[in-house]
Amino acid sequence: MKRYVSILLLLSFAAVGLFSFPPAKAYACSCVARDTQEKLANAAAVFVGEVVHKGFPSFFRSGQTRAYTFEVKQAWKGVSTKRVTIQALDGGSDSCGTSFHRNQSYIVFAYYDKNQKLQTNLCSGNLKATTEESIAILGKASMEGDDLKGGAHGLGTPSFNRFLYISALLLVAAATIMTWKTYRRKRRS
């Protein structure tokens, strides 16, 4: 029994360590300078939105990404719903990573990745801005908040990471309980 508990504990800690500390990847970021009209022309989706949800980082996509859900205030291109979820490269600016903060509004320039999910990064040219500033930068929006439909485009981001975190916690809890029970039995003997 002691051997079984030791093996289970070892596997639990290995699983937690493996999924908690992904291998570090190093990329150099070099962005081509583009004006706003070029960014607008090259992006698949352009909108002003407020961040309403910041997801967990996804280690199992190409490049580490994080899902962000925006409540769309204005849309210029590629968005017709009130909420949009996009993947943003996570990490520092050295690796073209970008981050958004909850309850903040941004002009977002996004493109489709190979899985047809909206994605953005540092080189996309996202800006922190109010809706008034965005009109001054991009001109009149094609759709305002009232014209947008309910629902969400791009939702359904993988929750595999959450599943792994919960599984690892359950394994650690089970191993701890088994170890405690074994300890109590030995102590009674």
C-alpha positions as CSV (number, residue, x, y, z in Angstrom):
1,M,0.0,0.0,0.0
2,K,2.8,2.4,0.9
3,R,4.4,1.8,-2.5
4,Y,1.1,2.5,-4.3
5,V,0.7,5.8,-2.4
6,S,4.3,6.8,-3.1
7,I,3.9,6.1,-6.8
8,L,0.5,8.0,-6.9
9,L,2.1,11.0,-5.1
10,L,5.0,11.0,-7.5
11,L,2.8,10.9,-10.5
12,S,0.6,13.6,-9.1
13,F,3.5,16.0,-8.5
14,A,4.9,15.2,-11.9
15,A,1.5,16.0,-13.6
16,V,1.1,19.2,-11.7
17,G,4.7,20.3,-12.5
18,L,4.4,19.3,-16.1
19,F,1.3,21.4,-16.7
20,S,2.0,24.3,-14.4
21,F,5.4,25.1,-15.8
22,P,5.4,24.9,-19.6
23,P,8.7,25.0,-21.4
24,A,9.9,28.4,-22.1
25,K,9.9,29.5,-25.8
26,A,12.0,32.3,-27.0
27,Y,10.9,34.4,-30.0
28,A,12.1,37.7,-31.2
29,C,9.4,40.1,-32.1
30,S,9.8,42.5,-35.1
31,C,6.8,44.4,-36.2
32,V,6.4,46.1,-39.6
33,A,5.3,49.7,-39.1
34,R,1.9,50.3,-40.6
35,D,-0.5,53.2,-40.5
36,T,-4.1,52.8,-39.2
37,Q,-5.6,52.4,-42.6
38,E,-3.2,49.6,-43.5
39,K,-4.0,47.8,-40.2
40,L,-7.7,48.2,-40.9
41,A,-7.3,46.8,-44.4
42,N,-5.2,43.8,-43.3
43,A,-7.3,42.8,-40.3
44,A,-10.1,40.3,-40.4
45,A,-11.9,42.0,-37.5
46,V,-11.6,45.5,-36.2
47,F,-13.7,46.7,-33.2
48,V,-13.7,48.7,-30.0
49,G,-14.6,46.6,-27.0
50,E,-14.4,46.4,-23.3
51,V,-12.7,43.3,-21.8
52,V,-15.3,41.4,-19.7
53,H,-13.5,38.1,-19.3
54,K,-9.8,37.1,-19.2
55,G,-9.3,33.4,-19.6
56,F,-6.5,31.1,-18.5
57,P,-3.4,30.7,-20.7
58,S,-3.6,27.9,-23.2
59,F,-0.4,25.9,-23.4
60,F,-1.6,23.5,-26.0
61,R,-2.1,25.8,-29.0
62,S,0.7,26.8,-31.2
63,G,2.3,29.5,-29.1
64,Q,0.9,30.3,-25.7
65,T,-2.3,32.2,-26.0
66,R,-5.0,33.5,-23.6
67,A,-8.7,34.0,-24.4
68,Y,-10.2,37.4,-23.9
69,T,-13.9,38.1,-24.2
70,F,-14.9,41.7,-25.3
71,E,-18.2,43.4,-25.1
72,V,-18.2,45.2,-28.5
73,K,-19.1,48.9,-28.5
74,Q,-18.4,49.6,-32.2
75,A,-17.3,47.4,-35.1
76,W,-15.6,48.4,-38.4
77,K,-15.0,44.9,-39.8
78,G,-15.6,41.2,-39.2
79,V,-17.8,41.5,-36.1
80,S,-21.6,41.4,-35.9
81,T,-22.2,40.2,-32.3
82,K,-22.2,42.0,-29.0
83,R,-19.5,39.7,-27.5
84,V,-16.4,38.4,-29.2
85,T,-13.8,36.1,-27.8
86,I,-10.3,36.3,-29.3
87,Q,-7.0,34.6,-28.6
88,A,-4.1,36.9,-27.8
89,L,-0.5,35.7,-27.8
90,D,0.5,35.7,-24.1
91,G,3.8,36.8,-22.8
92,G,6.0,39.8,-23.1
93,S,6.5,42.2,-25.9
94,D,9.8,40.5,-26.8
95,S,7.7,37.6,-28.1
96,C,5.0,39.7,-29.7
97,G,2.7,39.0,-26.7
98,T,0.0,41.4,-25.6
99,S,-2.4,41.5,-22.8
100,F,-5.7,43.3,-22.1
101,H,-7.1,44.3,-18.7
102,R,-10.6,43.8,-17.5
103,N,-13.0,46.7,-17.6
104,Q,-10.7,48.5,-20.1
105,S,-11.7,49.5,-23.7
106,Y,-9.4,48.7,-26.6
107,I,-9.4,49.1,-30.4
108,V,-8.7,45.5,-31.4
109,F,-7.2,44.4,-34.8
110,A,-7.6,40.6,-35.1
111,Y,-6.9,38.0,-37.8
112,Y,-7.9,34.4,-38.2
113,D,-5.4,31.7,-37.2
114,K,-5.1,28.3,-38.8
115,N,-8.0,27.0,-36.7
116,Q,-10.3,29.9,-37.9
117,K,-10.2,31.5,-34.4
118,L,-9.8,35.3,-34.1
119,Q,-6.3,36.0,-32.8
120,T,-4.2,39.1,-32.1
121,N,-0.7,40.0,-31.0
122,L,1.5,43.0,-30.4
123,C,2.1,43.6,-34.1
124,S,-1.6,43.8,-34.8
125,G,-1.6,47.4,-33.5
126,N,-4.2,47.2,-30.7
127,L,-4.8,50.4,-28.8
128,K,-6.3,51.4,-25.5
129,A,-9.0,53.9,-26.4
130,T,-12.5,55.1,-25.8
131,T,-15.2,54.9,-28.5
132,E,-14.8,58.7,-29.1
133,E,-11.0,58.3,-29.7
134,S,-11.6,55.3,-32.0
135,I,-13.9,57.4,-34.3
136,A,-11.1,60.0,-34.5
137,I,-8.6,57.2,-35.3
138,L,-10.6,55.0,-37.6
139,G,-13.6,57.1,-38.8
140,K,-17.2,56.2,-38.5
141,A,-17.9,52.6,-37.4
142,S,-20.0,50.3,-39.7
143,M,-21.9,49.0,-36.7
144,E,-22.7,50.5,-33.3
145,G,-23.5,48.6,-30.1
146,D,-27.3,48.7,-30.7
147,D,-26.9,47.2,-34.2
148,L,-25.0,44.2,-33.0
149,K,-26.7,40.9,-32.4
150,G,-26.7,39.0,-29.1
151,G,-24.6,35.9,-28.7
152,A,-20.9,35.6,-29.2
153,H,-18.6,35.0,-32.1
154,G,-15.6,33.0,-31.4
155,L,-16.8,31.5,-28.1
156,G,-16.1,27.9,-27.3
157,T,-12.4,28.3,-26.6
158,P,-10.9,25.1,-25.4
159,S,-11.3,24.4,-21.7
160,F,-8.7,21.6,-21.8
161,N,-6.4,23.5,-19.5
162,R,-9.1,23.9,-16.9
163,F,-9.7,20.2,-17.1
164,L,-6.0,19.5,-16.6
165,Y,-5.8,21.8,-13.6
166,I,-8.8,20.3,-11.9
167,S,-7.6,16.7,-12.7
168,A,-4.2,17.5,-11.2
169,L,-5.8,19.0,-8.1
170,L,-8.0,15.9,-7.7
171,L,-5.0,13.6,-8.0
172,V,-3.1,15.6,-5.4
173,A,-6.1,15.5,-3.1
174,A,-6.6,11.8,-3.5
175,A,-2.9,11.1,-2.9
176,T,-3.0,13.2,0.2
177,I,-6.1,11.5,1.6
178,M,-4.6,8.1,0.9
179,T,-1.4,9.0,2.6
180,W,-3.2,10.4,5.6
181,K,-5.3,7.2,5.9
182,T,-2.2,5.0,5.6
183,Y,-0.5,7.1,8.3
184,R,-3.5,6.8,10.6
185,R,-3.6,3.0,10.2
186,K,0.1,2.6,11.0
187,R,-0.4,4.8,14.0
188,R,-3.2,2.7,15.4
189,S,-1.2,-0.5,15.0
